[in-house]
Amino acid sequence: MIPSTPEEALAELRAGNHRFVTGVPQHPNQDAGHRAAVAEGQHPFAVIVGCSDSRLAAEIIFDRGLGDLFVVRTAGHTAGPEVLGSVEYAVTVLGTPLVVVLGHDSCGAVQAAREAVRTGSAPAGHLGAVVDAVSPSLLRAARQEVTDLDGIIDIHIAQTVETLLARSTVLAERVAAGACAVAGMSYRLSGGEVRTVAQSPAPVPAPAAPADPALAG
């Protein structure tokens, strides 16, 4: 069954990542029969706005197959107009209930931006656009006095989540209506596990366990 709610979609991604990390992937929806079944149309349950890093292959990390994930990748998961348009297409035309910003530790785009800020020299060519897109996250990290690279990367992931919602009225309206959610996740290159860094709307806390009457005084 295809997940139809943000909660179901997020749970499916977490389950798939657990299979990947523990070495028991199922490789679902990768057979010839499913390939033929999705040829007529797609119904992905999650959009992955991921970094272009060659080690960050979403279908492998989340143990999914053809037609499951709508993947958009740029260096440092920067979100320009084309990325925003792709996300809006997925959540409106395809009805995808979850958008995930997928970053990772030791991100080269963040390192390049930090080096450019440190030296005051912009990189050549179009790499400068990537640095410009990452720079607001560096400023935010500086304000929060976060200096370690992975801490800055977490801030950049959260910043991208906020950027998607701020720049796309279409996405923000879908989230406000409860039809979609946006989550920021960070992937660890060595261990393979994914953890949630940011989420909108915020997850609902689990209800507290009822008090034991025997303990009441």
C-alpha angles and dihedrals in degrees: 000000000000112000109249103184132057090246094052092046093050091048090051092052092048092049091050092049090050090054090049094049094047093048099245104109118170096202092216123196094014100111128103093254093057091044088059092044095057095043090090096051146339132238106178115185096208139032113216115203096189143168115263092235108138091231093058103078103160098202090055097042092051096035095237136138146209115337096008103099132037101211127198116176134187133156107282090001088273112182114221126161094281092053092048091049091050092051092048091051091053097047097042108030098030096032095228109178101203137049118193126193103207118198132159144209120275091024110189094208092057091045091051092050092048091050091049091052091046095051097033091229123121118222119248125263125000092333084088089070090057091050091049091052093050096043096084088060090053090052090049091050090050091052089052091045092239110153107161115097098236091048089053089049091054089052090049091053091051090046090054091052089053091045092055092051095043096048099039114063088179092059094042091053092050090051093047090051092053093243094113142019133202122218132183116214135182123210122209110221097208101041100031096223123135122213130189115248101172138004137187120228092029113245116264110250116245113257115260116257113258115260116260107248089212089064095050112110 
